[in-house]
Amino acid sequence: MDKPFEEFGTMVFNESEMSKRLPRPVYQSWKKTVANEAMLDRPTADAIAHAMKLWAMEKGATHFTHWFQPMTSGTAEKHDAFIEPDSSGEPFARFSGKMLIKGEPDASSFPSGGLRATFEARGYTYWDVKSPVFIRDNVLCIPTVFVSYNGEALDYKEPLLKSIKVLSDAATRVVNILGDKDVKSCDISIGLEQEYFLVDRKAYDKRLDLRMTGRTLFGSSAPKGQELDDHYFGSIPPRVACFMKDVNQELWRLGIYAKTEHNEAAPGQFELAPVYCEGNVAVDQNQLIMDILRKTAEKHGLACLLHEKPFAGINGSGKHNNYSIVTDTGQNLFSPGEKPATNIRFLTFICAFLRSVDEYAELLRMSASSTGNDHRLGANEAPPAIISVYLGSYIEDILYSLYKNEPKVGSSEAKNDFNPVSGLSYIPHDNADRNRTSPIAFTGNKFEFRMLGSSMSASFCNTVLNTTMAESLNIIADQLEGIKYLQDIREKALDICKGLIHDHKRILFSGDGYSSEWVKEAQRRGLPSIPSFIEAVEVLDDEKVVVLFAKAGVYSVKELKARKKILEEQYRHTMDIEVKTLLELCRKDILPAMARELGIYGKSLGYMGETKCSFVSTRFNELAKLTDETYAQCQRLEETWLQAGTLADDFAVGKQIHDIVCPLMQDVRDCIDRFETISSRHFHDLPLYEDMLFDL
C-alpha cells in the first residue's frame, strides 16, 4: 500500500458507496430505515443487494456471510457462495434482498442458556442496517443480530441496539424539554482503546498454557520487569512496527480510523486506539480490531495475547470504553458548552449519569467482569472492583456549589467565587487531571469506563450504560414535563440536579483508588465491593435489574436468566480448561524436568564419594523436597477440582473453584516458579518470562 489513505474504506460498502451505486429513491429509503423512520420493503432490499453484490464481486468477493456476535468471546460466520446454477444448469451469481436481510445459520451449538435445546436448531440472523457491510478475505461480511426461533436474543448485538434506541428516546425527550426542539434522535459515541501483548510465535507454540488458556499458568519473574518504565511510550521495536503497519493498513481499508499506537507499560505490551464513532459500529470495529491483531501477528511470526493477565508480576491489559451521548445535530451532551441553557443541560446529564452509576453499581461491575479480568481488577494496574466516579475538582466543585450554594470546602478551586450555572460557560475542555485509579472518570466531554477487560466484547457494558442512563433521564423528564415556561423548566432541572447530587454524592471519589484507605472509606459509604466474576453474575437475578431491563424492553426475564446461566457455564468451563492444562504441564513437562535434574545431582553425589560439595548436596535436597511438594500439590488440586465438579449447579461449582481451587492452583504455581529460579535451562526447556517478554 504505497498510498495508504487512498485505499481508506475501499473494502466497506459505506454510505458514500451506496449513494453512488443506488437509485435515489432506494438510497433515500435506506436512509429512512437507518433513522428508524421506515422499514425496508422487498424491492428496495433487492436493489440494495444487487448493488452490493456487484460492488463485492468487483473487489474479488466470491462468498457472503452474516457476521454476528454470539455469547462467546468472538464473532461467528458461515460462508455462502454467490454462485448458483440457473435453469439451464449454467453458473450465475445470485444475491437477493432476502439473503441480505435474513439468514438461518443453524448455529445450534452456540451458548443459549436454555433458550433453546440443541435439537431446536433454528436461529436467525438479521442485518444491522446501521453497521456498514465490509469485505474480508474475499467474503462479503454483513453485520447482523442473532436470535432464536421465538425471537429471544442469542447474541450481544441485539440488546445493544435496543438499548441505543431506548437511550435515544430518553435523551431526546430531555433535550427537547430543555428547549432544543430540533433534536430528533441521539446516539452514543464510543472510543475503545485496545491493549494487547505480543510474543514470539516459537515461544508461544512451546507454551501449552498460552495456547489453551491465553495466559501463563506459571512463570517466575524475569530479572527485569517494568520498574524502569523504559518500555512505556518508548521506541517501537522494528518488528512490531512492521506488524503495526500491516494492522493499520488492513483497518484503514475497512474504514476503521486506527489513530493511536504505542508501547504500553509492561514489556511486550502495546495499545491501539481508533477514532470515536457510533456505538454499534464502534463495537463491531473493536471485534474486527481484535481479530486482525491476532491474524496479522501470525503473519509476522508473533502471537497476539488479548487475555487480561497473560503474565504475572507486570501490568495486565484492559479496554477503556470512552462513552458520550451525541445528538443528531452533533451536540455532545456531556460537553459543558458556552450558553447557560446548554450548561443546565450538561448539569442534568452529568447528574443523571451519577444516578445511573450509583443505582446500578453492581450491574456495572458485572458488565466488566470475566474470568480473565478477575486477575486484573483491584491490582495496582487497573481500577478497583469498587465502583466510583471521578469528575475532577473543577466539575465536582460546581456540583457541590450547586448543592450547597457555596464552593466545596478544601478544594483547590474553592477560592474562585463563581455562579454555579453561569460559571459553567468558562470550563476549559481539559477541566481536570486524569485519575487512572478510577473505574469511571470524566475526561472533558466523556466518561472513560476503565474496568473493561481487553478480551471482552464492549457490547454488554454499553448496553448497561445506555439502559441505566435512559431510566435516569426518563425519571427527570417525567418531573419536567408539563411545566409551561422554559425558565421554570430550567429552575426545576436545577432543583432535580440538587436532589440527585444529595442522593448520589457517595459515588464521587477523587483520591487514590488503589489505597487501602479507599476500601475502608467505600465500605463506610455503603458502596458495594464484589470480589469475583462468579459473584458479580448474581446481580442478573436482582429484581431491580430485572425490572430495569424488562421495562426498557432490552432483556426479557427469560433472556436475563439465560445470560446468567451462560456466564456461569463459561466460568466453570474456562477454569476447567485452566486446571486440566496446569495438571498436564506438571505431569508431562515440569515433574519430568524436575526428576531429570534431580537425577543429575544424585549421580554427582554418587561420583563424589566422601568428597563434599555444599552446592550439589544442597541443590539435591532442595530439588527432592520441591519435586515431592509439587507432586503432592498437583494431587491435591486434582482431587479438589473433581470434587467441586460434583456440586449441584454451575454457580456452586464456580464459587467452589474461585474460593478453593484457584488458591490451590496458585500453590502449584508457586512450586513451579521456585523450580524455575533454580533449574538449569538444559532440563527446564519451556520458554521463561525473559524469553517471551524481551525477545521482540
C-alpha positions as CSV (number, residue, x, y, z in Angstrom):
1,M,0.0,0.0,0.0
2,D,2.2,2.9,-1.3
3,K,-0.5,5.5,-0.7
4,P,-2.4,4.0,2.3
5,F,-5.0,6.8,2.7
6,E,-6.1,6.4,-1.0
7,E,-7.3,2.9,-0.1
8,F,-9.1,4.1,3.0
9,G,-12.6,2.5,3.2
10,T,-12.2,0.6,-0.1
11,M,-13.4,-2.6,1.5
12,V,-16.5,-1.1,3.0
13,F,-19.9,-0.6,1.4
14,N,-20.4,2.6,3.2
15,E,-22.9,5.5,2.8
16,S,-20.7,7.2,0.2
17,E,-20.6,4.0,-1.9
18,M,-24.3,3.4,-1.5
19,S,-25.2,7.0,-2.6
20,K,-23.1,6.4,-5.8
21,R,-24.5,3.0,-6.7
22,L,-28.1,3.0,-5.6
23,P,-31.0,4.8,-7.4
24,R,-32.0,7.9,-5.4
25,P,-35.4,6.5,-4.2
26,V,-33.7,3.3,-2.9
27,Y,-30.9,5.3,-1.2
28,Q,-33.5,7.6,0.5
29,S,-35.5,4.6,1.6
30,W,-32.4,3.1,3.2
31,K,-31.6,6.4,4.9
32,K,-35.1,6.4,6.4
33,T,-34.6,2.9,7.6
34,V,-31.4,3.9,9.3
35,A,-33.2,6.8,11.0
36,N,-35.9,4.4,12.3
37,E,-38.5,6.2,10.1
38,A,-39.4,3.3,7.8
39,M,-39.0,-0.4,7.1
40,L,-37.2,-1.8,4.0
41,D,-39.6,-3.4,1.6
42,R,-38.6,-6.3,-0.6
43,P,-38.0,-4.4,-3.9
44,T,-35.7,-1.9,-2.0
45,A,-33.8,-4.7,-0.3
46,D,-33.4,-6.5,-3.7
47,A,-32.0,-3.3,-5.2
48,I,-29.5,-2.8,-2.4
49,A,-28.5,-6.5,-2.5
50,H,-27.9,-6.3,-6.3
51,A,-25.7,-3.2,-6.0
52,M,-23.9,-4.7,-3.0
53,K,-23.2,-7.9,-4.9
54,L,-21.8,-6.1,-8.0
55,W,-19.5,-4.0,-5.7
56,A,-18.3,-7.0,-3.8
57,M,-17.6,-9.1,-6.9
58,E,-15.6,-6.1,-8.4
59,K,-13.5,-6.4,-5.2
60,G,-12.9,-10.1,-5.7
61,A,-15.5,-11.4,-3.3
62,T,-16.9,-14.9,-4.1
63,H,-18.9,-15.5,-0.9
64,F,-21.1,-13.7,1.6
65,T,-21.7,-14.2,5.3
66,H,-23.9,-13.0,8.1
67,W,-21.3,-11.8,10.6
68,F,-22.6,-11.9,14.2
69,Q,-21.6,-11.9,17.8
70,P,-22.8,-15.0,19.8
71,M,-22.5,-15.3,23.5
72,T,-18.8,-16.3,23.2
73,S,-15.6,-14.3,23.2
74,G,-15.6,-13.7,19.4
75,T,-17.6,-13.5,16.2
76,A,-19.2,-16.1,14.0
77,E,-19.7,-16.5,10.3
78,K,-20.9,-19.1,7.8
79,H,-19.9,-18.5,4.2
80,D,-22.2,-19.0,1.2
81,A,-21.0,-18.6,-2.4
82,F,-22.7,-16.1,-4.7
83,I,-22.6,-18.8,-7.5
84,E,-25.7,-20.9,-8.2
85,P,-26.9,-22.8,-11.3
86,D,-29.5,-21.2,-13.4
87,S,-32.5,-23.0,-15.0
88,S,-30.2,-24.5,-17.7
89,G,-27.5,-25.5,-15.3
90,E,-25.2,-22.7,-16.1
91,P,-23.5,-20.8,-13.3
92,F,-24.6,-17.3,-12.3
93,A,-24.1,-15.0,-9.3
94,R,-27.2,-14.6,-7.1
95,F,-27.7,-12.4,-4.0
96,S,-31.2,-11.3,-3.2
97,G,-32.7,-8.9,-0.7
98,K,-33.9,-11.8,1.4
99,M,-30.3,-13.2,1.5
100,L,-29.1,-9.8,2.6
101,I,-31.7,-9.1,5.3
102,K,-32.2,-12.6,6.9
103,G,-30.2,-15.8,7.3
104,E,-30.6,-19.1,9.0
105,P,-27.2,-20.2,10.2
106,D,-28.5,-23.1,12.4
107,A,-25.7,-22.3,15.0
108,S,-27.4,-24.7,17.4
109,S,-24.2,-25.3,19.3
110,F,-23.7,-21.7,20.5
111,P,-24.5,-20.9,24.2
112,S,-28.2,-20.2,24.7
113,G,-28.6,-20.6,28.4
114,G,-31.6,-22.9,27.9
115,L,-33.4,-20.5,25.4
116,R,-33.4,-23.5,23.0
117,A,-32.4,-27.1,23.1
118,T,-29.7,-28.4,20.8
119,F,-32.2,-30.2,18.6
120,E,-34.1,-27.0,18.2
121,A,-31.7,-25.8,15.6
122,R,-33.3,-22.7,14.1
123,G,-31.5,-19.5,14.7
124,Y,-31.9,-16.4,12.6
125,T,-29.6,-13.5,11.7
126,Y,-30.9,-10.1,10.7
127,W,-29.0,-7.3,9.0
128,D,-28.0,-4.4,11.2
129,V,-28.6,-1.6,8.7
130,K,-26.7,0.9,10.8
131,S,-23.4,-1.0,10.6
132,P,-21.5,-1.0,7.3
133,V,-21.1,-4.1,5.2
134,F,-17.4,-5.0,4.5
135,I,-15.2,-7.4,2.7
136,R,-12.5,-9.6,4.3
137,D,-10.6,-12.4,2.6
138,N,-12.9,-12.3,-0.4
139,V,-16.0,-12.6,1.7
140,L,-18.8,-10.0,1.9
141,C,-19.5,-9.7,5.6
142,I,-22.9,-8.4,6.7
143,P,-23.1,-7.3,10.4
144,T,-26.2,-8.9,11.9
145,V,-28.0,-9.8,15.1
146,F,-28.6,-13.4,16.1
147,V,-32.0,-14.5,17.6
148,S,-33.8,-17.7,18.3
149,Y,-36.9,-19.1,16.5
150,N,-39.0,-17.3,19.1
151,G,-37.1,-14.0,18.8
152,E,-35.0,-14.2,22.0
153,A,-31.6,-12.6,21.7
154,L,-28.8,-15.2,21.3
155,D,-26.1,-12.6,20.9
156,Y,-24.6,-9.4,22.4
157,K,-25.6,-7.2,19.5
158,E,-29.4,-7.1,19.6
159,P,-29.7,-5.9,23.2
160,L,-27.1,-3.2,22.4
161,L,-29.2,-1.9,19.5
162,K,-32.3,-2.0,21.7
163,S,-30.5,-0.1,24.5
164,I,-29.3,2.6,22.0
165,K,-32.9,3.1,20.9
166,V,-34.1,3.4,24.5
167,L,-31.4,5.8,25.3
168,S,-32.0,7.9,22.2
169,D,-35.7,8.2,23.1
170,A,-35.0,9.3,26.6
171,A,-32.1,11.7,25.8
172,T,-34.1,13.3,23.0
173,R,-37.0,13.7,25.3
174,V,-34.9,15.6,27.9
175,V,-33.1,17.7,25.3
176,N,-36.5,18.7,23.7
177,I,-38.0,19.6,27.1
178,L,-34.9,21.8,27.9
179,G,-35.6,23.8,24.8
180,D,-33.9,22.2,21.8
181,K,-36.8,21.1,19.7
182,D,-34.6,20.4,16.6
183,V,-33.1,17.3,18.0
184,K,-34.9,14.2,16.7
185,S,-32.6,11.5,18.0
186,C,-29.4,10.8,19.9
187,D,-26.7,8.1,19.7
188,I,-23.8,7.1,21.8
189,S,-20.2,7.9,20.7
190,I,-17.7,5.2,21.8
191,G,-13.9,5.1,21.7
192,L,-12.4,1.8,22.6
193,E,-8.7,1.7,23.5
194,Q,-7.3,-1.8,22.9
195,E,-4.3,-3.1,24.9
196,Y,-2.5,-6.4,23.9
197,F,0.7,-8.3,24.3
198,L,2.9,-9.7,21.5
199,V,5.2,-12.7,22.0
200,D,7.4,-14.6,19.5
201,R,5.4,-17.4,17.9
202,K,8.0,-20.0,18.6
203,A,7.9,-19.3,22.3
204,Y,4.1,-19.3,22.2
205,D,3.9,-22.6,20.5
206,K,6.0,-24.2,23.2
207,R,3.7,-23.0,26.0
208,L,0.6,-25.2,26.3
209,D,-0.8,-22.8,28.8
210,L,-0.7,-19.8,26.4
211,R,-2.2,-21.9,23.6
212,M,-5.0,-23.4,25.7
213,T,-5.9,-20.6,28.1
214,G,-4.3,-17.4,26.7
215,R,-2.2,-16.8,29.9
216,T,0.8,-18.3,31.6
217,L,-0.3,-20.5,34.4
218,F,3.2,-20.4,35.9
219,G,6.3,-18.3,35.4
220,S,8.9,-16.7,37.7
221,S,9.5,-13.0,37.2
222,A,12.3,-12.0,34.7
223,P,15.3,-10.2,36.2
224,K,13.9,-7.1,34.7
225,G,10.2,-6.1,34.6
226,Q,8.7,-2.7,34.1
227,E,10.3,-1.0,37.0
228,L,12.5,1.3,34.8
229,D,9.5,2.5,32.8
230,D,11.7,2.3,29.7
231,H,9.2,0.4,27.6
232,Y,6.3,2.7,28.1
233,F,5.9,5.1,25.2
234,G,9.4,4.1,24.1
235,S,10.6,3.5,20.6
236,I,8.5,0.8,19.0
237,P,10.7,-2.3,18.1
238,P,11.2,-2.6,14.3
239,R,9.5,-6.0,14.1
240,V,6.5,-4.6,16.0
241,A,6.4,-1.5,13.8
242,C,6.1,-3.7,10.7
243,F,3.3,-5.6,12.4
244,M,1.5,-2.4,13.3
245,K,1.9,-1.1,9.8
246,D,0.1,-4.1,8.4
247,V,-2.6,-3.8,11.0
248,N,-3.2,-0.2,10.2
249,Q,-3.4,-0.8,6.5
250,E,-5.9,-3.6,7.0
251,L,-8.0,-1.5,9.4
252,W,-7.9,1.6,7.1
253,R,-9.2,-0.5,4.1
254,L,-12.1,-1.5,6.4
255,G,-12.9,2.2,7.1
256,I,-11.6,2.0,10.7
257,Y,-9.8,5.1,11.8
258,A,-6.9,3.5,13.6
259,K,-5.3,6.6,15.1
260,T,-3.0,5.9,18.0
261,E,-0.4,3.2,18.7
262,H,2.3,3.0,21.3
263,N,4.2,0.8,23.8
264,E,2.3,0.2,26.9
265,A,3.6,0.0,30.5
266,A,4.6,-3.7,30.5
267,P,7.4,-5.2,28.4
268,G,5.9,-6.7,25.3
269,Q,2.6,-4.8,25.7
270,F,1.1,-2.3,23.2
271,E,-2.0,-0.3,22.6
272,L,-4.1,0.7,19.6
273,A,-6.9,3.3,19.7
274,P,-9.3,4.2,16.9
275,V,-11.2,7.5,16.4
276,Y,-14.6,7.5,18.2
277,C,-17.7,6.5,16.3
278,E,-21.4,5.5,16.7
279,G,-21.9,2.8,19.4
280,N,-22.9,-0.3,17.5
281,V,-20.2,0.5,14.8
282,A,-17.5,1.0,17.4
283,V,-18.3,-2.4,19.0
284,D,-18.2,-4.1,15.6
285,Q,-15.0,-2.4,14.7
286,N,-13.4,-3.5,18.0
287,Q,-14.3,-7.1,17.2
288,L,-12.5,-6.7,13.9
289,I,-9.5,-5.0,15.5
290,M,-9.1,-7.9,17.9
291,D,-9.3,-10.5,15.0
292,I,-7.0,-8.5,12.8
293,L,-4.4,-8.1,15.6
294,R,-4.4,-11.9,16.1
295,K,-4.2,-12.9,12.4
296,T,-1.7,-10.2,11.5
297,A,0.5,-11.3,14.4
298,E,0.7,-14.8,12.9
299,K,1.9,-13.4,9.6
300,H,4.8,-11.8,11.4
301,G,5.8,-14.9,13.4
302,L,4.2,-13.4,16.5
303,A,1.3,-14.3,18.8
304,C,-1.1,-11.6,20.0
305,L,-2.3,-12.2,23.6
306,L,-5.6,-10.5,24.4
307,H,-6.0,-12.1,27.8
308,E,-6.4,-9.6,30.7
309,K,-3.4,-11.0,32.6
310,P,-1.1,-13.2,30.4
311,F,1.9,-12.6,32.7
312,A,2.1,-12.3,36.5
313,G,4.0,-9.5,38.1
314,I,3.5,-6.9,35.3
315,N,0.6,-4.9,34.1
316,G,-2.4,-6.7,32.5
317,S,-4.4,-5.4,29.6
318,G,-7.7,-3.5,29.6
319,K,-10.0,-2.0,27.0
320,H,-11.0,1.6,28.0
321,N,-14.6,2.4,26.9
322,N,-14.9,6.2,26.3
323,Y,-18.6,7.0,26.4
324,S,-20.6,10.1,25.4
325,I,-24.1,10.9,24.1
326,V,-24.4,12.9,20.9
327,T,-27.5,14.5,19.3
328,D,-28.3,14.1,15.6
329,T,-27.3,17.8,15.3
330,G,-23.8,17.0,16.5
331,Q,-24.0,18.2,20.1
332,N,-22.1,16.3,22.8
333,L,-24.4,16.2,25.8
334,F,-21.5,15.7,28.2
335,S,-19.8,18.8,26.9
336,P,-20.1,21.9,29.2
337,G,-20.9,24.2,26.3
338,E,-21.0,28.0,26.3
339,K,-24.6,29.1,26.9
340,P,-26.5,28.9,30.2
341,A,-29.2,26.7,28.7
342,T,-26.6,24.3,27.4
343,N,-24.9,24.3,30.7
344,I,-28.1,23.3,32.5
345,R,-28.4,20.5,30.1
346,F,-24.9,19.5,30.8
347,L,-25.6,19.5,34.6
348,T,-28.7,17.5,34.0
349,F,-26.9,14.8,32.0
350,I,-24.0,14.6,34.4
351,C,-26.3,14.2,37.4
352,A,-28.3,11.6,35.5
353,F,-25.1,9.7,34.9
354,L,-24.2,9.8,38.6
355,R,-27.6,8.4,39.5
356,S,-27.2,5.6,36.9
357,V,-23.8,4.6,38.3
358,D,-24.8,4.7,41.9
359,E,-28.1,2.9,41.5
360,Y,-26.6,0.1,39.4
361,A,-23.0,-0.1,40.6
362,E,-23.2,-3.9,41.0
363,L,-24.5,-4.3,37.4
364,L,-21.7,-2.1,36.0
365,R,-19.2,-4.2,38.0
366,M,-20.7,-7.3,36.4
367,S,-20.6,-5.8,32.9
368,A,-16.8,-5.5,33.2
369,S,-16.4,-9.0,34.7
370,S,-14.8,-12.0,33.2
371,T,-12.6,-14.9,34.3
372,G,-9.5,-13.1,32.9
373,N,-10.4,-9.7,34.4
374,D,-10.5,-11.3,37.9
375,H,-6.7,-11.4,37.7
376,R,-6.6,-7.7,36.8
377,L,-9.3,-5.7,38.6
378,G,-8.2,-4.4,42.0
379,A,-4.4,-4.7,41.4
380,N,-2.2,-1.7,41.1
381,E,-2.5,-1.6,37.4
382,A,-6.3,-1.4,36.8
383,P,-9.3,0.2,38.5
384,P,-10.5,-1.3,41.8
385,A,-13.6,-3.5,41.7
386,I,-15.4,-0.9,43.8
387,I,-17.4,1.4,41.5
388,S,-16.8,5.2,41.9
389,V,-16.8,8.2,39.6
390,Y,-14.0,10.8,39.3
391,L,-15.2,14.2,38.0
392,G,-12.1,16.3,38.8
393,S,-12.0,19.1,41.3
394,Y,-13.5,21.7,38.9
395,I,-16.6,19.9,37.9
396,E,-17.0,18.4,41.4
397,D,-16.8,21.9,42.9
398,I,-19.5,23.1,40.6
399,L,-21.8,20.3,41.6
400,Y,-21.2,20.8,45.3
401,S,-21.6,24.6,45.0
402,L,-24.9,24.0,43.3
403,Y,-25.9,21.5,46.0
404,K,-24.8,23.7,49.0
405,N,-24.9,27.1,47.3
406,E,-21.3,27.5,48.2
407,P,-17.9,26.3,47.0
408,K,-16.7,22.9,48.3
409,V,-14.5,23.5,51.3
410,G,-10.9,22.4,50.9
411,S,-11.0,22.2,47.1
412,S,-8.1,23.7,45.1
413,E,-10.8,25.6,43.1
414,A,-12.8,26.8,46.2
415,K,-11.1,30.3,46.1
416,N,-12.9,31.0,42.8
417,D,-16.2,32.8,43.5
418,F,-18.4,31.8,40.6
419,N,-22.1,31.4,40.0
420,P,-22.8,27.6,39.9
421,V,-24.5,27.9,36.5
422,S,-23.0,30.8,34.6
423,G,-19.6,29.7,35.6
424,L,-20.0,26.6,33.5
425,S,-19.6,28.7,30.4
426,Y,-15.9,29.0,31.1
427,I,-14.9,25.5,31.9
428,P,-11.9,24.6,29.8
429,H,-12.0,21.4,27.7
430,D,-9.5,19.7,30.0
431,N,-11.1,20.6,33.2
432,A,-9.2,18.2,35.4
433,D,-6.2,16.0,35.7
434,R,-6.8,12.3,34.9
435,N,-7.2,9.7,37.6
436,R,-6.0,6.4,36.3
437,T,-7.2,4.6,39.5
438,S,-10.8,5.5,39.0
439,P,-13.1,2.9,37.3
440,I,-15.2,5.8,35.7
441,A,-13.5,9.1,35.0
442,F,-14.9,12.2,33.4
443,T,-12.4,13.4,30.8
444,G,-13.6,16.7,29.4
445,N,-16.6,15.7,27.4
446,K,-17.0,11.9,28.0
447,F,-16.8,9.3,30.7
448,E,-14.0,6.8,30.5
449,F,-15.1,3.4,31.8
450,R,-11.7,1.9,32.5
451,M,-12.7,-1.5,34.0
452,L,-13.4,-3.4,30.8
453,G,-11.1,-6.4,30.1
454,S,-9.0,-6.5,26.9
455,S,-10.6,-9.7,25.6
456,M,-14.2,-8.7,26.3
457,S,-16.9,-7.6,23.9
458,A,-17.8,-4.0,24.7
459,S,-21.5,-4.7,23.8
460,F,-22.8,-5.5,27.3
461,C,-21.1,-2.7,29.3
462,N,-22.6,-0.2,26.8
463,T,-26.0,-1.9,26.9
464,V,-25.8,-1.4,30.7
465,L,-24.7,2.2,30.4
466,N,-27.4,3.0,27.9
467,T,-30.3,1.3,29.8
468,T,-29.4,2.7,33.2
469,M,-28.9,6.2,31.7
470,A,-32.2,6.0,29.9
471,E,-34.0,5.2,33.1
472,S,-32.4,8.2,34.9
473,L,-33.3,10.5,32.0
474,N,-36.9,9.4,31.8
475,I,-37.3,10.0,35.6
476,I,-36.0,13.5,35.1
477,A,-38.2,14.0,32.0
478,D,-41.3,12.9,34.0
479,Q,-40.6,15.7,36.5
480,L,-40.1,18.3,33.9
481,E,-43.0,17.6,31.5
482,G,-46.0,19.8,31.9
483,I,-44.1,22.8,33.0
484,K,-45.0,25.6,30.6
485,Y,-42.2,28.1,30.5
486,L,-38.6,27.4,29.7
487,Q,-37.2,29.4,32.6
488,D,-39.3,27.4,35.0
489,I,-38.1,24.2,33.4
490,R,-34.5,25.3,33.9
491,E,-35.1,26.1,37.5
492,K,-36.8,22.8,38.1
493,A,-34.0,21.0,36.4
494,L,-31.5,22.6,38.7
495,D,-33.6,21.5,41.7
496,I,-33.6,18.0,40.3
497,C,-29.9,18.1,40.0
498,K,-29.5,19.3,43.6
499,G,-31.6,16.3,44.7
500,L,-29.5,13.9,42.6
501,I,-26.3,15.2,44.0
502,H,-27.6,14.8,47.5
503,D,-28.8,11.3,46.9
504,H,-25.7,10.0,44.9
505,K,-22.7,12.1,46.0
506,R,-21.3,9.0,47.8
507,I,-20.2,7.7,44.4
508,L,-17.9,10.6,43.9
509,F,-14.2,9.9,44.7
510,S,-11.1,11.8,43.6
511,G,-8.4,10.1,45.6
512,D,-6.2,7.0,45.1
513,G,-8.4,4.1,44.2
514,Y,-5.5,1.7,44.9
515,S,-5.2,2.7,48.5
516,S,-6.4,0.5,51.4
517,E,-7.9,3.7,52.9
518,W,-10.3,3.8,49.9
519,V,-11.5,0.3,50.6
520,K,-12.4,1.3,54.2
521,E,-14.0,4.6,53.0
522,A,-16.0,2.9,50.4
523,Q,-17.3,0.4,53.0
524,R,-18.2,3.4,55.2
525,R,-20.1,4.9,52.3
526,G,-22.0,1.7,51.7
527,L,-20.6,1.1,48.2
528,P,-20.7,-2.5,47.1
529,S,-17.5,-4.4,46.8
530,I,-17.8,-7.6,44.7
531,P,-14.5,-9.6,44.6
532,S,-15.1,-12.0,41.7
533,F,-16.7,-12.5,38.4
534,I,-18.8,-15.5,39.5
535,E,-20.3,-13.5,42.4
536,A,-20.9,-10.5,40.1
537,V,-23.1,-12.6,37.8
538,E,-25.6,-13.0,40.6
539,V,-26.8,-9.4,40.1
540,L,-28.7,-10.6,36.9
541,D,-31.2,-12.2,39.3
542,D,-31.7,-9.0,41.3
543,E,-35.3,-7.8,40.9
544,K,-34.3,-4.2,40.4
545,V,-32.1,-5.2,37.4
546,V,-34.8,-7.5,36.0
547,V,-37.3,-4.7,36.2
548,L,-34.8,-2.2,34.6
549,F,-34.2,-4.3,31.5
550,A,-37.7,-5.7,31.2
551,K,-39.4,-2.3,31.4
552,A,-37.0,-0.9,28.8
553,G,-37.5,-3.9,26.5
554,V,-33.8,-4.6,26.3
555,Y,-33.8,-8.0,28.0
556,S,-36.7,-10.2,29.0
557,V,-36.7,-12.1,32.2
558,K,-36.1,-15.3,30.3
559,E,-33.2,-13.7,28.4
560,L,-31.6,-12.5,31.6
561,K,-31.8,-15.9,33.2
562,A,-30.3,-17.4,30.1
563,R,-27.4,-15.0,30.2
564,K,-26.7,-15.7,33.9
565,K,-26.6,-19.4,33.1
566,I,-24.3,-18.9,30.1
567,L,-21.8,-16.8,32.2
568,E,-21.8,-19.3,35.0
569,E,-21.1,-22.1,32.5
570,Q,-18.4,-20.1,30.8
571,Y,-16.6,-19.5,34.1
572,R,-16.8,-23.2,35.0
573,H,-15.6,-24.3,31.6
574,T,-12.8,-21.8,31.5
575,M,-11.5,-22.8,34.9
576,D,-11.8,-26.5,34.0
577,I,-9.5,-25.9,31.0
578,E,-7.0,-24.0,33.1
579,V,-6.9,-26.7,35.8
580,K,-6.5,-29.5,33.2
581,T,-3.8,-27.6,31.3
582,L,-1.9,-26.9,34.5
583,L,-2.0,-30.6,35.5
584,E,-1.0,-31.8,32.1
585,L,2.0,-29.4,32.1
586,C,3.0,-30.6,35.5
587,R,2.9,-34.3,34.6
588,K,4.3,-34.1,31.1
589,D,6.8,-31.2,31.4
590,I,7.5,-29.9,34.9
591,L,7.8,-33.0,37.1
592,P,9.8,-34.9,34.4
593,A,12.2,-31.9,34.2
594,M,12.5,-31.9,38.0
595,A,13.2,-35.7,38.0
596,R,15.9,-35.3,35.3
597,E,17.7,-32.6,37.1
598,L,17.3,-34.4,40.4
599,G,18.9,-37.4,38.8
600,I,21.9,-35.4,37.6
601,Y,22.6,-34.1,41.1
602,G,22.0,-37.6,42.6
603,K,24.6,-39.0,40.2
604,S,27.0,-36.2,41.1
605,L,26.7,-37.0,44.7
606,G,27.4,-40.7,44.0
607,Y,30.5,-39.9,42.0
608,M,31.9,-37.7,44.7
609,G,32.0,-40.4,47.3
610,E,33.3,-38.8,50.5
611,T,34.1,-35.6,48.8
612,K,31.7,-32.9,49.9
613,C,30.2,-30.2,47.8
614,S,27.7,-27.9,49.5
615,F,26.1,-26.7,46.3
616,V,25.4,-30.2,44.9
617,S,24.1,-31.6,48.2
618,T,22.0,-28.5,49.0
619,R,20.6,-28.4,45.5
620,F,19.8,-32.2,45.6
621,N,17.9,-31.9,48.8
622,E,16.1,-28.7,47.7
623,L,15.0,-30.3,44.4
624,A,13.9,-33.6,46.1
625,K,11.8,-31.6,48.5
626,L,10.4,-29.4,45.8
627,T,9.6,-32.3,43.5
628,D,7.6,-34.1,46.2
629,E,5.8,-30.9,47.1
630,T,4.9,-30.2,43.5
631,Y,3.6,-33.7,43.1
632,A,1.5,-33.5,46.3
633,Q,0.1,-30.1,45.4
634,C,-1.0,-31.4,41.9
635,Q,-2.7,-34.4,43.5
636,R,-4.5,-32.1,46.0
637,L,-5.5,-29.8,43.2
638,E,-7.0,-32.5,41.0
639,E,-8.9,-34.1,43.9
640,T,-10.4,-30.8,45.0
641,W,-11.3,-29.8,41.4
642,L,-13.0,-33.1,40.7
643,Q,-15.0,-32.8,44.0
644,A,-16.1,-29.3,43.0
645,G,-17.4,-30.6,39.7
646,T,-19.9,-32.8,41.6
647,L,-21.8,-29.9,43.1
648,A,-25.4,-29.3,42.0
649,D,-25.3,-26.2,39.8
650,D,-22.8,-24.1,37.9
651,F,-22.8,-21.2,40.4
652,A,-22.0,-23.6,43.2
653,V,-19.2,-25.1,41.2
654,G,-17.9,-21.7,40.2
655,K,-17.9,-20.4,43.7
656,Q,-16.0,-23.5,44.9
657,I,-13.5,-23.1,42.1
658,H,-12.9,-19.5,42.9
659,D,-12.7,-19.9,46.7
660,I,-10.8,-23.2,47.0
661,V,-9.5,-24.5,43.6
662,C,-7.9,-21.2,42.5
663,P,-5.8,-20.9,45.7
664,L,-4.6,-24.5,45.1
665,M,-3.6,-23.6,41.5
666,Q,-1.6,-20.8,43.0
667,D,0.1,-23.2,45.3
668,V,1.1,-25.4,42.3
669,R,2.3,-22.3,40.5
670,D,4.5,-21.3,43.5
671,C,6.2,-24.6,43.4
672,I,6.9,-24.4,39.6
673,D,8.1,-20.8,39.9
674,R,10.5,-21.8,42.6
675,F,11.8,-24.6,40.4
676,E,12.3,-22.1,37.6
677,T,14.5,-19.9,39.7
678,I,17.0,-22.8,40.4
679,S,16.7,-25.1,37.4
680,S,19.1,-25.5,34.5
681,R,17.9,-24.4,31.1
682,H,19.1,-27.8,29.9
683,F,16.3,-29.5,31.8
684,H,13.6,-26.9,32.1
685,D,13.4,-26.0,28.4
686,L,10.0,-24.2,28.4
687,P,10.2,-20.5,27.5
688,L,10.7,-18.3,30.5
689,Y,9.3,-14.9,31.1
690,E,12.5,-13.2,29.9
691,D,12.3,-15.2,26.7
692,M,8.7,-14.2,26.0
693,L,8.8,-10.6,27.1
694,F,12.1,-9.4,25.8
695,D,12.6,-11.3,22.5
696,L,10.8,-8.8,20.2
